Amino acid sequence: MSANTNQPDWDTLAEKFDVFLPQLAPVGEALLEALDARPGERILDVASGTGEPALSLARLQPQVEISGVDAAAGMVRVAQKKVTAAGLRNISFSAMPAEQLSYADNHFDRVLSRFGVMLFEDPLRGCQEMQRVLKPGGRIALAVWSTPETMTTLQWAMQVFKDRVPEEHQPPMAKVTLLGQPGVFDTLLRRSGFTAVKVTPARFNYHYTSFDDYWRSIEASDILKQQFDALAAGQRGSVRDDFARLARGYQSAHGLVIPHEFLLAVGSK
Ligand SMILES: C[S@@+](CC[C@H](N)C(=O)[O-])C[C@H]1O[C@@H](n2cnc3c(N)ncnc32)[C@H](O)[C@@H]1O
């Protein structure tokens, strides 16, 4: 874990991250639609995690050649295992920080990233690297989280842990929503050299059959491991109860439906 950003340890989480993939699927679909990849093109997915949405693109379009990169070697291992298991020949993953891409200038036709850019250690440098490896006329499609008030489940975590764990173990709201305020992401992308930048907020829902279903995924994913580890003995049950109370307002006939907002950016070079 990096002390200044308080992010989860992505390497340790890698084997468990897939619990979230069904919830994030609508964002992947929106990104792939905005990316609009064509046969024969080279695509880069930055901060590719356990492989989505790059793997979906590889399956949908066997004629595109996809590279995925992530700073966490554990994430890359999980993604690459899926490539081997599925026998996909048009995609591969490598461990590489966004700030130091090993590709030549003007190498890719399109670059995408889902929920990566705000987590980069140096978002400007990472975006400049994406711009450098993109061909002139190429296209980006990037998703980042929006403002704190639209991050419903992270808001719950902020409230529940506020008076229970020390400052250095609070959930990473500031980092996760770093680019969410109006104008911030647009400015970053323009400063990185992208043109025709357009940033659009979009809403989607997490769907769980019940609060128990949601809580199982929180425990199975270890996403709040740092906060749980910092709790005083015997507090875990009351933490669950507080989450359940906050979730109550989101119960519907369809189970637990929890809205979140992201920003979808497109641009070119
Ligand atoms: C929330 S996960 C998203 C993973 C995947 N894109 C998805 O949507 O399922 C964020 C990912 O960003 C990666 N990451 C964080 N900082 C990075 C950096 N500087 N360069 C490359 N990857 C980074 C983490 O290792 C993690 O896999």
Ligand as a Chemical Component Dictionary entry (heavy atoms), coordinates in Angstrom:
data_LIG
# 
_chem_comp.id                   LIG 
_chem_comp.type                 NON-POLYMER 
_chem_comp.pdbx_formal_charge   0 
_chem_comp.three_letter_code    LIG 
# 
loop_
_chem_comp_atom.comp_id 
_chem_comp_atom.atom_id 
_chem_comp_atom.alt_atom_id 
_chem_comp_atom.type_symbol 
_chem_comp_atom.charge 
_chem_comp_atom.model_Cartn_x 
_chem_comp_atom.model_Cartn_y 
_chem_comp_atom.model_Cartn_z 
_chem_comp_atom.pdbx_ordinal 
LIG C1  C1  C 0  -9.937  -0.093 -9.759  1  
LIG S1  S1  S 1  -8.729  -1.093 -10.524 2  
LIG C2  C2  C 0  -9.393  -1.137 -12.176 3  
LIG C3  C3  C 0  -8.940  -2.344 -12.956 4  
LIG C4  C4  C 0  -9.606  -2.514 -14.323 5  
LIG N1  N1  N 0  -9.291  -1.418 -15.212 6  
LIG C5  C5  C 0  -11.098 -2.663 -14.192 7  
LIG O1  O1  O 0  -11.817 -1.679 -14.450 8  
LIG O2  O2  O -1 -11.577 -3.746 -13.828 9  
LIG C6  C6  C 0  -7.401  0.021  -10.663 10 
LIG C7  C7  C 0  -6.127  -0.559 -11.267 11 
LIG O3  O3  O 0  -5.207  0.510  -11.480 12 
LIG C8  C8  C 0  -3.915  -0.018 -11.339 13 
LIG N2  N2  N 0  -2.960  1.102  -11.181 14 
LIG C9  C9  C 0  -2.883  1.983  -10.158 15 
LIG N3  N3  N 0  -1.884  2.856  -10.379 16 
LIG C10 C10 C 0  -1.331  2.524  -11.586 17 
LIG C11 C11 C 0  -0.273  3.052  -12.373 18 
LIG N4  N4  N 0  0.422   4.117  -11.968 19 
LIG N5  N5  N 0  0.015   2.473  -13.554 20 
LIG C12 C12 C 0  -0.688  1.393  -13.979 21 
LIG N6  N6  N 0  -1.692  0.831  -13.267 22 
LIG C13 C13 C 0  -2.024  1.401  -12.096 23 
LIG C14 C14 C 0  -4.046  -0.918 -10.117 24 
LIG O4  O4  O 0  -2.976  -1.830 -10.020 25 
LIG C15 C15 C 0  -5.418  -1.574 -10.378 26 
LIG O5  O5  O 0  -5.252  -2.795 -11.063 27 
# 
loop_
_chem_comp_bond.comp_id 
_chem_comp_bond.atom_id_1 
_chem_comp_bond.atom_id_2 
_chem_comp_bond.value_order 
_chem_comp_bond.pdbx_ordinal 
LIG C1  S1  SING 1  
LIG S1  C2  SING 2  
LIG S1  C6  SING 3  
LIG C2  C3  SING 4  
LIG C3  C4  SING 5  
LIG C4  N1  SING 6  
LIG C4  C5  SING 7  
LIG C5  O1  DOUB 8  
LIG C5  O2  SING 9  
LIG C6  C7  SING 10 
LIG C7  O3  SING 11 
LIG C7  C15 SING 12 
LIG O3  C8  SING 13 
LIG C8  N2  SING 14 
LIG C8  C14 SING 15 
LIG N2  C9  SING 16 
LIG N2  C13 SING 17 
LIG C9  N3  DOUB 18 
LIG N3  C10 SING 19 
LIG C10 C11 SING 20 
LIG C10 C13 DOUB 21 
LIG C11 N4  SING 22 
LIG C11 N5  DOUB 23 
LIG N5  C12 SING 24 
LIG C12 N6  DOUB 25 
LIG N6  C13 SING 26 
LIG C14 O4  SING 27 
LIG C14 C15 SING 28 
LIG C15 O5  SING 29 
# 
